[in-house]
């Protein structure tokens, strides 16, 4: 255990706290059991270490961070480790990568019940189904999802401009005021192009030149390691099929799936195909867009499929990049963090069952949304709004 304390102290000392993710302010850190889930590479570990450093400073006697993929936990059960930690005065425990530890949900439930003075924060893969483990954590747990960087956060991390978050109402009603605030500070069109290429995952700050290569490696890690660890009863033959499916979809987005044709192409039945699409979406590799329906119909096939973010598009298929698809991907990716987004036959997206958005270039016409209430065009390559035409980059300030 002493070695784990030494590793923890070194990590906390090294972490930089100048830039903090949006989720920091959303989390009720006073809750005794907190889960933070998200894709590999979005900054979950950094968030934990920053919180520890900011909250506890150098007073770490009753605090510990450990990653459950450490070889230590191949020999020592988590419950035994926690018992020793509490007996040494431990009160605050931060567990990283819980999906790498077998029976994690049962052990965490028992630890929570057996040590009432212990607070636990843990992280896991976005594919982790918190409430389908072997223990019921639902009554004990607050769960938060950490998404990749917003356009606003990218600007803060790279260029050190701390800019405000704007609500959807702000953007639709006060877009001219937002432009007036932003234009003296940033060149949004230039920065927007950068963000689309390499701004979604915080690790871009370490090495922009090799960002795409590292992103491809991250995809491999998600498919080969995180999914098998996070999802029960998924073997490596299934992982091979998932990889094949993802490759096919990556070449075709935006994709309106023909389930029969696609299931024959991949070699799996329709129900398995739908299950695998949803797994890739939970792993934050795809975005699935459904129509505005309720109940069991949402179990049906998605109306349209996108890659999760434009960075994936550049890394996987830059030569076949379609600007229209990139714009739609950006809008959906950013809006879905705080809002519900559905497919609609009027425009491209229905947001919060209220607002209709057509996404396009600066010369996009009104034909698709003519006569539709609360309808807007999210337009690329413009700095200022005009009537119901809003610069698309503004939707990167929603979180």
C-alpha positions in Angstrom: 0.0 0.0 0.0 2.9 2.4 0.7 3.9 2.2 -3.0 0.3 3.2 -4.0 0.5 6.2 -1.7 3.8 7.2 -3.3 2.4 6.9 -6.8 -0.6 8.9 -5.7 1.5 11.7 -4.2 3.6 12.0 -7.3 0.5 12.2 -9.6 -1.2 14.8 -7.5 2.0 16.9 -7.3 2.4 16.8 -11.1 -1.2 17.6 -12.2 -1.9 21.1 -13.5 -5.0 22.8 -12.2 -5.1 25.9 -14.4 -7.7 24.5 -16.7 -10.8 22.6 -15.4 -13.5 20.8 -17.3 -17.1 21.9 -17.3 -18.2 18.9 -15.3 -16.2 20.1 -12.2 -19.0 22.6 -11.4 -21.9 20.1 -12.0 -20.7 17.4 -9.6 -22.1 17.3 -6.1 -18.8 16.4 -4.5 -20.4 16.1 -1.1 -22.2 12.9 -2.0 -20.7 9.7 -0.5 -20.7 7.7 -3.8 -20.0 9.3 -7.1 -19.4 7.8 -10.6 -17.8 9.7 -13.4 -18.0 7.8 -16.7 -16.6 8.8 -20.1 -14.6 7.7 -23.1 -10.9 7.0 -22.9 -9.0 10.2 -23.4 -11.5 12.8 -22.3 -9.8 13.6 -19.0 -11.5 11.7 -16.2 -8.2 10.9 -14.4 -7.1 14.5 -14.6 -10.4 15.7 -13.2 -10.0 13.4 -10.2 -6.4 14.5 -9.5 -7.3 18.2 -9.9 -10.1 17.9 -7.5 -7.9 16.2 -4.9 -5.1 18.8 -5.3 -7.5 21.7 -5.1 -9.6 20.4 -2.2 -7.0 18.8 0.0 -3.8 20.5 -1.0 -0.8 18.8 0.8 -3.0 17.4 3.5 -3.4 13.9 1.9 -3.2 11.7 5.0 -6.8 10.5 4.8 -7.0 10.7 1.0 -6.0 8.2 -1.7 -6.3 7.8 -5.5 -5.6 4.4 -7.1 -6.2 3.0 -10.6 -7.8 -0.4 -10.5 -5.8 -1.6 -13.5 -2.7 -1.5 -11.3 -1.2 -5.0 -10.9 -1.6 -4.6 -7.2 -5.3 -5.4 -7.5 -4.6 -8.7 -9.4 -3.3 -10.0 -6.0 -5.3 -8.0 -3.5 -9.1 -7.7 -3.3 -10.4 -4.2 -3.3 -12.4 -4.9 -0.1 -9.2 -5.9 1.7 -7.3 -2.9 0.4 -10.1 -0.5 1.5 -10.3 -2.1 5.0 -6.6 -1.4 5.4 -7.0 2.1 4.1 -9.8 2.9 6.6 -7.9 1.4 9.5 -5.1 3.8 8.6 -7.5 6.7 8.9 -8.6 6.9 5.3 -11.8 8.9 4.6 -11.7 9.8 0.9 -11.1 7.2 -1.8 -10.8 7.9 -5.5 -10.9 4.8 -7.8 -9.9 5.1 -11.4 -10.8 2.6 -14.2 -13.2 0.5 -12.2 -14.2 -1.5 -15.3 -10.8 -3.1 -15.2 -11.6 -4.8 -11.9 -13.9 -7.9 -11.9 -17.0 -7.7 -9.7 -16.4 -4.0 -9.1 -20.1 -3.1 -8.5 -20.6 -5.7 -5.7 -17.4 -4.8 -3.9 -18.1 -1.0 -4.1 -21.7 -1.6 -2.8 -20.3 -3.6 0.2 -17.6 -1.0 0.8 -20.2 1.8 0.8 -22.4 -0.1 3.2 -19.7 -1.3 5.6 -17.7 1.9 5.9 -20.2 4.8 6.5 -17.5 7.4 7.1 -15.8 6.7 3.7 -16.5 8.8 0.6 -15.9 7.2 -2.8 -15.5 8.7 -6.3 -14.9 6.3 -9.1 -14.4 6.5 -12.9 -15.2 4.0 -15.6 -15.7 3.6 -19.3 -18.6 5.3 -21.0 -19.7 1.8 -22.0 -20.1 0.8 -18.4 -23.6 0.0 -17.5 -23.6 1.2 -13.9 -27.0 -0.3 -12.9 -26.5 -3.7 -14.5 -23.7 -5.0 -12.4 -24.2 -7.7 -9.7 -25.2 -5.1 -7.1 -27.9 -2.4 -7.0 -26.1 0.9 -6.7 -29.0 3.1 -8.0 -30.1 4.2 -4.5 -26.6 5.1 -3.4 -24.9 6.6 -6.5 -24.8 9.9 -8.3 -23.6 9.3 -11.9 -22.1 12.0 -14.2 -20.8 11.7 -17.8 -17.7 13.6 -18.9 -17.7 14.3 -22.6 -14.9 15.5 -24.8 -13.9 19.2 -25.0 -16.5 21.7 -26.1 -15.3 24.3 -28.6 -15.3 26.8 -25.7 -13.1 24.5 -23.6 -10.7 24.0 -26.5 -10.2 27.7 -26.7 -9.6 27.9 -23.0 -7.1 25.1 -23.0 -5.1 26.1 -26.0 -5.4 29.9 -26.0 -6.2 30.6 -22.3 -9.3 32.6 -23.0 -11.9 31.9 -20.3 -15.1 32.5 -22.2 -18.7 32.1 -20.8 -21.1 29.2 -21.3 -24.2 30.3 -23.2 -27.6 28.6 -23.0 -29.5 27.6 -26.0 -31.9 30.4 -25.3 -29.0 32.8 -25.3 -27.8 31.6 -28.6 -31.2 31.7 -30.4 -32.2 35.0 -28.9 -29.0 37.0 -28.3 -26.6 35.7 -30.9 -25.7 39.3 -32.0 -24.7 40.1 -28.4 -22.6 36.9 -28.3 -20.8 37.9 -31.5 -20.1 41.3 -30.1 -18.5 39.7 -27.0 -16.4 37.2 -28.9 -15.1 39.0 -31.9 -12.7 41.3 -30.1 -11.2 38.3 -28.3 -11.0 35.4 -30.8 -11.1 34.6 -34.5 -13.9 32.0 -34.3 -13.7 30.6 -37.9 -10.0 29.9 -37.7 -10.3 28.3 -34.3 -13.3 26.4 -35.3 -11.3 24.7 -38.1 -8.6 23.8 -35.6 -11.1 22.4 -33.2 -12.7 20.2 -35.9 -9.3 18.7 -36.6 -7.7 18.1 -33.2 -9.7 19.8 -30.4 -12.1 17.3 -28.9 -9.7 15.2 -26.8 -7.6 17.1 -24.2 -4.5 15.1 -25.1 -4.0 17.3 -28.2 -2.2 19.7 -25.9 0.7 17.2 -25.5 1.4 16.7 -29.2 -0.7 18.2 -32.0 1.6 16.8 -34.7 0.9 13.2 -33.8 -2.7 13.7 -32.6 -4.4 11.7 -35.3 -2.1 8.7 -34.7 -2.7 8.8 -31.0 -6.4 9.1 -31.6 -6.3 5.9 -33.8 -4.5 4.2 -30.9 -7.2 5.4 -28.6 -9.9 3.8 -30.8 -8.0 0.5 -30.7 -7.8 0.7 -26.9 -11.6 1.4 -26.6 -12.4 -1.6 -28.9 -9.9 -4.1 -27.7 -9.7 -3.3 -24.0 -12.4 -1.0 -22.6 -15.4 -2.6 -24.2 -14.5 -6.2 -23.2 -13.8 -5.0 -19.7 -16.9 -2.8 -19.3 -19.5 -5.0 -21.0 -20.4 -8.4 -19.6 -20.5 -11.4 -21.9 -18.7 -9.9 -24.8 -15.8 -11.9 -26.2 -13.1 -11.2 -28.6 -14.9 -12.6 -31.6 -17.6 -10.0 -30.8 -14.9 -7.3 -30.6 -13.7 -8.3 -34.1 -17.2 -7.9 -35.4 -17.6 -4.6 -33.7 -14.3 -3.4 -35.3 -15.6 -4.5 -38.7 -18.9 -2.7 -38.1 -17.2 0.5 -37.0 -15.0 0.4 -40.1 -17.9 0.0 -42.4 -19.9 2.8 -40.7 -16.9 5.1 -40.5 -16.6 5.0 -44.3 -20.3 5.7 -44.8 -21.4 8.5 -42.4 -23.9 10.1 -42.2 -25.5 6.7 -42.7 -29.2 5.9 -42.9 -29.0 2.2 -42.0 -30.6 -0.6 -44.0 -30.5 -3.1 -41.3 -31.1 -6.2 -43.5 -28.3 -5.2 -45.9 -25.9 -4.2 -43.2 -26.5 -7.4 -41.1 -25.7 -9.5 -44.2 -22.6 -7.5 -44.9 -21.3 -7.9 -41.3 -22.5 -11.4 -40.9 -24.8 -11.0 -37.8 -28.5 -10.9 -37.2 -30.5 -7.7 -36.9 -30.9 -7.8 -33.1 -27.2 -8.3 -32.6 -26.4 -5.5 -35.1 -28.6 -3.1 -33.3 -27.0 -4.1 -30.0 -23.5 -3.6 -31.4 -24.5 -0.1 -32.8 -25.6 0.9 -29.3 -22.4 -0.4 -27.8 -20.3 1.7 -30.2 -22.5 4.6 -29.3 -22.1 4.0 -25.6 -18.3 3.8 -26.2 -18.5 7.3 -27.7 -17.4 6.2 -31.1 -20.8 6.8 -32.8 -23.7 9.1 -32.5 -27.1 7.5 -33.2 -29.9 9.9 -34.2 -33.5 8.7 -33.6 -36.8 10.4 -34.5 -38.9 12.0 -31.8 -40.7 8.9 -30.6 -41.4 7.4 -27.2 -41.4 4.0 -25.6 -40.5 0.7 -27.3 -40.1 2.3 -30.7 -36.8 3.7 -29.5 -35.4 0.2 -29.6 -35.7 0.3 -33.3 -32.9 1.2 -35.7 -31.6 4.7 -35.6 -32.6 7.1 -38.4 -29.1 8.3 -39.0 -25.6 7.4 -37.8 -22.6 9.7 -37.4 -19.1 9.3 -36.0 -19.0 10.7 -32.5 -17.0 13.8 -33.4 -15.2 15.5 -36.3 -11.7 14.6 -35.0 -12.6 10.9 -35.6 -13.6 11.9 -39.2 -10.3 13.5 -39.9 -8.3 10.6 -38.3 -10.2 7.9 -40.1 -11.2 9.3 -43.5 -9.7 12.8 -44.1 -9.4 12.2 -47.8 -13.2 11.5 -48.0 -14.1 14.4 -45.6 -17.5 15.9 -46.3 -18.0 19.4 -44.9 -21.7 19.0 -44.6 -21.3 15.9 -42.5 -18.6 17.5 -40.4 -20.9 20.4 -39.6 -23.8 18.2 -38.7 -21.5 16.0 -36.5 -20.3 19.1 -34.6 -23.8 20.4 -34.0 -25.1 17.1 -32.7 -22.0 16.3 -30.7 -22.2 19.6 -28.8 -25.9 20.0 -28.4 -26.5 16.5 -27.0 -24.5 17.2 -23.8 -27.2 19.5 -22.3 -30.2 18.8 -24.6 -32.2 16.1 -26.3 -31.6 15.9 -30.0 -33.9 14.0 -32.5 -34.2 13.6 -36.2 -36.8 15.5 -38.0 -38.2 15.8 -41.5 -38.2 19.6 -41.2 -34.5 20.5 -41.0 -31.7 18.4 -39.7 -32.2 18.3 -35.9 -35.1 18.8 -33.4 -33.7 20.0 -30.1 -35.6 19.7 -26.9 -38.7 19.0 -29.0 -38.9 22.7 -29.5 -36.2 24.1 -31.8 -35.5 23.0 -35.4 -32.1 23.5 -36.8 -30.9 23.2 -40.4 -27.1 23.0 -40.6 -25.1 24.2 -43.6 -22.7 26.6 -45.1 -22.9 30.4 -45.2 -25.2 30.4 -48.2 -27.6 27.8 -46.8 -31.2 28.5 -48.0 -34.4 28.6 -45.9 -36.4 26.1 -48.0 -36.1 23.1 -45.7 -37.5 25.1 -42.7 -39.9 27.5 -44.4 -43.0 28.0 -42.3 -41.6 26.1 -39.3 -41.8 27.8 -35.9 -38.6 28.2 -33.8 -36.5 27.2 -36.8 -32.9 28.3 -37.3 -30.0 27.8 -39.7 -26.7 27.0 -38.0 -24.3 28.3 -40.6 -20.6 27.7 -41.1 -18.1 30.4 -42.1 -19.9 33.4 -40.7 -19.0 35.5 -37.7 -22.3 37.4 -37.1 -25.9 36.3 -37.1 -28.6 37.6 -39.4 -32.3 37.1 -38.7 -32.6 33.3 -38.0 -29.1 32.5 -39.3 -26.7 31.7 -36.4 -23.0 31.0 -36.7 -22.5 27.3 -36.0 -19.5 27.9 -33.8 -21.7 29.4 -31.2 -23.1 26.0 -30.4 -19.7 25.0 -29.1 -20.4 27.3 -26.1 -23.2 25.2 -24.7 -21.0 23.6 -22.1 
